Amino acid sequence: MDSLPAAVASALVEADSETADWPARWQALTAVSVELQSLLVTDPGPRLVALIEQIVTQLADGVAGSRRHRVELAELAHRVLGTHARACAETAPDPLRLADWLLDLQLRHPDAPDVSLSAYTGALDDDGLARYRERAVALFEPLPVIGFGETGRYDRARWALLRVMEELAEYTDDVDLQLLVLSKDLSSGWHYLQVATVLRDNGRSDEALEWVERGLRAVGGRGAALRLIDLAVEEHLRRGSPQRAVRVCREAFLTRPNLDVYLKVRALVVHTDDWPPLRAELVRHLVTDGSRLAIEVYRRIVEVELARRGIEEQELLVEWLAQLRGLQPDAFADYLDHIKTRHVADRELLDELTRRGF
């Protein structure tokens, strides 16, 4: 038993050298792994646990120092760590000391091995898990948040701590831990959406809507905006607040015009008395904006409303076409031809266009 660490050290010395006999060294390392599994049957106890910890650390050091054999060494370290978990289950080591060792192993060796807390359920017990969580959270909380539009700087230490926290959140099924992890990276609207979705799925509706608002402010109508709006609309409707759903869509449209948002708010209120004045406000905004994006959205809205119009709205839509001609005179002729071609069977519309000089 005492000779095993020396065998590992010998096999790892200059293992990356081109002159090294790697197959022989690998055979020696795997033989150590097999011997540890045998000792688990013949000589279990605290001494074996300490020995395995020493060898896992040696292998993890080997992973960090190797370029040619990192994958094999990482897999072997993970295998030996599995033996360690079984040894702990039989020996019942000090749970606080075990918690410290498992955490330090991961933080000092970001590349390997991965620790599965479920393998240590009995050995860690409540006290050990509390110690593990307390230390991990204390290290993770001070990490700076990656703000919207920033590029995250994930050095090896941050990656290791992030992996620890993700595994801990999953193992404990702790929503607050999961949110703590997610909220450290807000570099895109999709990250805000992740946080809001977790909150919504766990019955924390008010907080979810707060994160949606934060996300919409951050993205400015781009990226994940539509998905954020979808979540907010669904949640407001579920809560019986359709007017708030409409307000979310209206504010999003005024921030950055978008046909999908227009269609969403249209579906919410088209059959109510609120729709005509709201539609007029949205169209006025496009005219006032006058940008290429606004005009393109305006053109597409006209097509949508032409396809779905009632007889009483025909005159209004023809007025919209007149506004478009003023906003985009050079491109209007081609657009009008497109409209006439799409509605060639609508004699009433074509006659009205002719009467208006189109």
C-alpha positions as CSV (number, residue, x, y, z in Angstrom):
1,M,0.0,0.0,0.0
2,D,2.7,2.5,1.0
3,S,4.5,2.0,-2.4
4,L,1.6,3.1,-4.5
5,P,2.3,6.9,-4.4
6,A,5.9,6.3,-5.4
7,A,4.7,4.2,-8.4
8,V,2.4,7.0,-9.5
9,A,5.1,9.6,-9.2
10,S,7.6,7.5,-11.1
11,A,5.1,6.9,-14.0
12,L,4.3,10.6,-14.2
13,V,7.9,11.9,-14.3
14,E,8.5,13.3,-17.8
15,A,5.5,11.4,-19.1
16,D,5.2,13.9,-22.0
17,S,8.8,13.2,-23.2
18,E,9.1,11.8,-26.6
19,T,11.5,9.2,-25.3
20,A,9.2,8.1,-22.5
21,D,7.6,4.7,-22.8
22,W,4.0,5.9,-22.3
23,P,2.3,2.5,-22.8
24,A,4.4,1.1,-19.9
25,R,3.8,4.1,-17.8
26,W,0.1,4.0,-18.5
27,Q,0.0,0.3,-17.5
28,A,1.7,1.1,-14.2
29,L,-0.8,3.8,-13.5
30,T,-3.8,1.6,-14.3
31,A,-2.3,-1.1,-12.1
32,V,-2.4,1.3,-9.2
33,S,-6.1,2.0,-9.8
34,V,-6.8,-1.7,-9.8
35,E,-4.8,-2.2,-6.6
36,L,-6.8,0.5,-4.9
37,Q,-10.0,-1.2,-5.8
38,S,-8.6,-4.5,-4.4
39,L,-7.6,-2.7,-1.1
40,L,-11.2,-1.4,-0.9
41,V,-12.2,-5.1,-0.3
42,T,-9.2,-6.3,1.7
43,D,-8.1,-3.4,3.8
44,P,-10.8,-0.6,3.9
45,G,-10.5,2.2,6.5
46,P,-9.2,5.7,7.1
47,R,-5.7,4.9,6.0
48,L,-7.0,3.8,2.5
49,V,-9.1,6.9,2.2
50,A,-6.0,9.1,2.9
51,L,-3.9,7.0,0.4
52,I,-6.5,7.4,-2.4
53,E,-6.7,11.2,-1.7
54,Q,-3.0,11.4,-2.2
55,I,-3.1,9.5,-5.4
56,V,-6.0,11.5,-6.8
57,T,-4.1,14.7,-6.1
58,Q,-1.0,13.3,-7.9
59,L,-3.1,12.4,-10.9
60,A,-4.8,15.8,-10.9
61,D,-1.3,17.4,-10.8
62,G,-0.4,15.2,-13.7
63,V,-3.4,16.4,-15.7
64,A,-2.4,20.0,-15.1
65,G,1.2,19.4,-16.2
66,S,0.6,17.2,-19.2
67,R,0.0,18.2,-22.8
68,R,0.0,14.9,-24.5
69,H,-1.9,12.7,-22.1
70,R,-4.3,15.0,-20.3
71,V,-7.4,13.1,-21.4
72,E,-6.2,9.7,-20.3
73,L,-5.0,11.1,-16.9
74,A,-8.2,13.0,-16.3
75,E,-10.2,9.8,-17.0
76,L,-8.0,7.8,-14.6
77,A,-8.2,10.5,-11.9
78,H,-12.0,10.4,-12.2
79,R,-12.0,6.6,-11.9
80,V,-9.8,6.7,-8.8
81,L,-12.0,9.4,-7.3
82,G,-14.9,7.0,-7.7
83,T,-13.0,4.5,-5.6
84,H,-12.5,7.2,-3.0
85,A,-16.2,7.8,-2.8
86,R,-16.8,4.1,-2.2
87,A,-14.1,4.0,0.4
88,C,-15.7,7.0,2.2
89,A,-19.1,5.3,2.2
90,E,-17.6,2.4,4.1
91,T,-15.3,4.3,6.4
92,A,-17.5,7.3,7.3
93,P,-14.6,9.9,7.5
94,D,-14.9,13.3,9.2
95,P,-17.5,15.0,7.1
96,L,-16.1,18.5,7.6
97,R,-12.6,17.4,6.6
98,L,-14.1,15.5,3.6
99,A,-16.0,18.6,2.5
100,D,-12.8,20.7,2.6
101,W,-10.8,18.2,0.7
102,L,-13.4,17.8,-2.1
103,L,-13.7,21.6,-2.5
104,D,-10.0,22.2,-2.4
105,L,-9.4,19.4,-4.9
106,Q,-11.6,21.1,-7.5
107,L,-10.4,24.7,-6.9
108,R,-6.7,23.7,-7.1
109,H,-7.2,21.5,-10.1
110,P,-9.7,23.2,-12.4
111,D,-9.1,20.6,-15.2
112,A,-9.9,17.4,-13.4
113,P,-11.5,15.5,-11.9
114,D,-15.2,16.3,-11.7
115,V,-16.7,15.7,-8.3
116,S,-20.2,14.3,-8.1
117,L,-21.7,15.2,-4.7
118,S,-24.3,12.4,-5.1
119,A,-21.5,9.9,-4.7
120,Y,-20.7,11.3,-1.2
121,T,-24.3,11.6,0.1
122,G,-23.8,9.4,3.1
123,A,-20.2,10.4,3.9
124,L,-20.8,14.1,3.8
125,D,-24.0,14.1,5.8
126,D,-25.8,17.4,6.6
127,D,-22.9,19.0,8.4
128,G,-20.4,18.3,5.7
129,L,-22.7,19.5,2.9
130,A,-23.4,22.7,4.9
131,R,-19.6,23.3,5.2
132,Y,-19.1,22.7,1.5
133,R,-21.9,25.1,0.6
134,E,-20.8,27.8,3.0
135,R,-17.3,27.8,1.7
136,A,-18.3,27.6,-2.0
137,V,-20.8,30.5,-1.7
138,A,-18.4,32.6,0.3
139,L,-15.9,32.3,-2.5
140,F,-18.4,32.7,-5.4
141,E,-20.5,35.7,-4.1
142,P,-17.6,38.3,-4.4
143,L,-17.0,37.4,-8.1
144,P,-17.8,40.4,-10.4
145,V,-21.0,40.2,-12.5
146,I,-20.4,40.1,-16.3
147,G,-22.5,43.0,-17.4
148,F,-24.6,43.3,-20.6
149,G,-22.4,43.5,-23.7
150,E,-19.3,42.6,-21.8
151,T,-17.0,39.7,-22.7
152,G,-16.6,37.3,-19.8
153,R,-13.2,36.7,-18.5
154,Y,-13.3,33.1,-17.4
155,D,-9.9,32.3,-16.0
156,R,-9.3,28.8,-14.7
157,A,-10.1,29.7,-11.1
158,R,-13.5,31.2,-12.1
159,W,-14.3,28.2,-14.3
160,A,-13.5,25.8,-11.4
161,L,-15.7,27.8,-8.9
162,L,-18.5,28.0,-11.4
163,R,-18.4,24.3,-11.9
164,V,-18.5,23.7,-8.2
165,M,-21.6,26.0,-7.8
166,E,-23.4,24.5,-10.7
167,E,-23.0,21.0,-9.3
168,L,-23.9,22.1,-5.8
169,A,-27.1,23.8,-7.1
170,E,-28.1,20.8,-9.1
171,Y,-27.4,18.3,-6.2
172,T,-29.3,20.3,-3.6
173,D,-32.0,21.4,-6.0
174,D,-31.6,24.9,-4.5
175,V,-33.3,27.5,-6.7
176,D,-31.5,30.4,-4.9
177,L,-28.1,28.8,-5.6
178,Q,-29.1,28.3,-9.3
179,L,-30.1,32.0,-9.5
180,L,-26.9,33.1,-7.9
181,V,-24.9,31.2,-10.5
182,L,-27.0,32.5,-13.4
183,S,-27.0,36.1,-12.3
184,K,-23.2,36.3,-12.4
185,D,-23.3,36.4,-16.2
186,L,-25.7,39.0,-17.7
187,S,-23.7,39.5,-20.8
188,S,-26.7,39.0,-23.1
189,G,-30.5,39.1,-23.0
190,W,-30.6,35.3,-23.1
191,H,-29.1,35.3,-19.6
192,Y,-31.8,37.6,-18.2
193,L,-34.3,35.2,-19.9
194,Q,-32.7,32.2,-18.1
195,V,-33.1,33.9,-14.7
196,A,-36.7,35.0,-15.4
197,T,-37.6,31.5,-16.6
198,V,-36.2,29.8,-13.5
199,L,-38.1,32.3,-11.3
200,R,-41.3,31.8,-13.3
201,D,-41.0,28.0,-13.2
202,N,-40.6,28.1,-9.4
203,G,-43.7,30.2,-8.7
204,R,-41.8,33.5,-8.1
205,S,-43.8,35.5,-10.6
206,D,-43.1,39.0,-9.3
207,E,-39.3,38.5,-9.4
208,A,-39.6,36.9,-12.9
209,L,-41.3,40.0,-14.2
210,E,-38.8,42.3,-12.6
211,W,-36.0,40.4,-14.4
212,V,-37.9,40.6,-17.7
213,E,-38.1,44.4,-17.3
214,R,-34.4,44.5,-16.5
215,G,-33.6,42.4,-19.6
216,L,-35.8,44.5,-21.9
217,R,-34.0,47.6,-20.7
218,A,-30.7,46.0,-21.3
219,V,-31.3,44.6,-24.8
220,G,-33.1,47.7,-26.2
221,G,-35.4,45.7,-28.4
222,R,-32.7,43.4,-29.8
223,G,-31.6,39.8,-29.2
224,A,-33.7,38.0,-26.7
225,A,-36.3,40.8,-26.6
226,L,-39.1,38.8,-28.2
227,R,-38.6,35.9,-25.9
228,L,-38.6,38.2,-22.9
229,I,-41.8,39.8,-24.1
230,D,-43.4,36.4,-24.6
231,L,-42.6,35.4,-21.1
232,A,-44.0,38.7,-19.7
233,V,-47.2,38.5,-21.8
234,E,-47.8,34.8,-20.8
235,E,-47.3,35.6,-17.1
236,H,-49.5,38.7,-17.1
237,L,-52.3,36.9,-18.8
238,R,-51.9,34.0,-16.4
239,R,-52.3,36.5,-13.5
240,G,-55.4,38.0,-15.1
241,S,-53.7,41.3,-16.1
242,P,-54.1,41.7,-19.9
243,Q,-53.6,45.4,-19.7
244,R,-50.2,44.9,-18.3
245,A,-49.4,42.5,-21.1
246,V,-50.5,45.2,-23.6
247,R,-48.3,47.8,-21.9
248,V,-45.3,45.5,-22.1
249,C,-45.8,45.2,-25.9
250,R,-46.5,48.9,-26.4
251,E,-43.4,50.0,-24.6
252,A,-41.3,47.4,-26.4
253,F,-42.7,48.6,-29.8
254,L,-42.0,52.2,-29.0
255,T,-38.4,51.3,-27.9
256,R,-37.7,49.5,-31.2
257,P,-40.4,48.9,-33.8
258,N,-41.0,45.3,-34.7
259,L,-43.7,43.6,-36.7
260,D,-43.8,40.6,-34.3
261,V,-44.5,42.9,-31.4
262,Y,-47.2,44.7,-33.4
263,L,-48.8,41.4,-34.2
264,K,-48.6,40.3,-30.5
265,V,-50.3,43.5,-29.2
266,R,-52.8,43.3,-32.1
267,A,-53.8,39.8,-31.0
268,L,-54.3,41.0,-27.5
269,V,-56.7,43.9,-28.1
270,V,-57.9,43.7,-31.8
271,H,-61.4,42.9,-30.7
272,T,-61.7,45.7,-28.1
273,D,-62.3,49.4,-28.2
274,D,-58.7,49.9,-27.2
275,W,-57.3,48.8,-30.5
276,P,-58.1,51.8,-32.8
277,P,-56.4,54.4,-30.6
278,L,-53.5,52.1,-29.8
279,R,-52.9,51.3,-33.4
280,A,-53.0,54.9,-34.3
281,E,-50.4,55.7,-31.7
282,L,-48.1,52.9,-32.9
283,V,-48.4,54.1,-36.5
284,R,-47.8,57.8,-35.5
285,H,-44.6,56.6,-33.8
286,L,-43.4,55.0,-37.0
287,V,-44.1,58.2,-39.0
288,T,-42.4,60.4,-36.4
289,D,-39.4,58.0,-36.2
290,G,-38.9,58.0,-40.0
291,S,-35.9,55.7,-39.8
292,R,-35.4,52.9,-42.3
293,L,-36.4,50.3,-39.7
294,A,-39.6,52.2,-38.8
295,I,-40.5,52.6,-42.5
296,E,-39.9,48.9,-43.1
297,V,-42.1,48.0,-40.2
298,Y,-44.8,50.4,-41.4
299,R,-44.8,48.8,-44.8
300,R,-45.3,45.4,-43.3
301,I,-48.0,46.6,-41.0
302,V,-49.9,48.0,-44.0
303,E,-49.7,44.6,-45.7
304,V,-50.9,42.8,-42.6
305,E,-53.9,45.2,-42.1
306,L,-54.8,45.1,-45.8
307,A,-55.0,41.3,-45.6
308,R,-57.1,41.4,-42.5
309,R,-59.0,44.7,-42.9
310,G,-62.7,45.2,-42.5
311,I,-64.6,47.3,-45.1
312,E,-64.8,50.3,-42.7
313,E,-61.0,50.5,-42.5
314,Q,-60.3,50.6,-46.2
315,E,-60.1,54.4,-46.3
316,L,-57.8,54.5,-43.3
317,L,-55.4,52.0,-45.0
318,V,-55.4,54.1,-48.1
319,E,-54.4,57.1,-46.0
320,W,-51.5,55.0,-44.6
321,L,-50.3,54.3,-48.2
322,A,-50.4,58.0,-48.8
323,Q,-48.2,58.6,-45.7
324,L,-45.8,55.9,-46.9
325,R,-45.5,57.6,-50.3
326,G,-44.4,60.8,-48.5
327,L,-41.9,58.9,-46.3
328,Q,-40.3,56.9,-49.0
329,P,-41.1,58.5,-52.4
330,D,-38.3,56.8,-54.4
331,A,-39.2,53.2,-53.4
332,F,-43.0,53.7,-53.2
333,A,-43.8,52.8,-56.8
334,D,-42.3,49.3,-56.5
335,Y,-44.1,48.8,-53.1
336,L,-47.4,49.9,-54.6
337,D,-47.0,47.5,-57.5
338,H,-46.3,44.8,-55.0
339,I,-49.6,45.7,-53.1
340,K,-51.6,45.7,-56.3
341,T,-50.2,42.4,-57.4
342,R,-51.0,40.7,-54.1
343,H,-54.6,42.1,-54.1
344,V,-55.3,41.8,-57.8
345,A,-58.7,40.1,-57.1
346,D,-59.8,42.9,-54.7
347,R,-61.5,45.3,-57.2
348,E,-62.9,47.5,-54.4
349,L,-59.4,48.2,-53.1
350,L,-57.9,48.7,-56.5
351,D,-60.7,51.1,-57.5
352,E,-60.2,53.1,-54.3
353,L,-56.5,53.3,-55.0
354,T,-57.2,54.5,-58.5
355,R,-59.6,57.1,-57.2
356,R,-57.0,58.3,-54.8
357,G,-54.4,58.7,-57.6
358,F,-52.3,55.6,-56.8
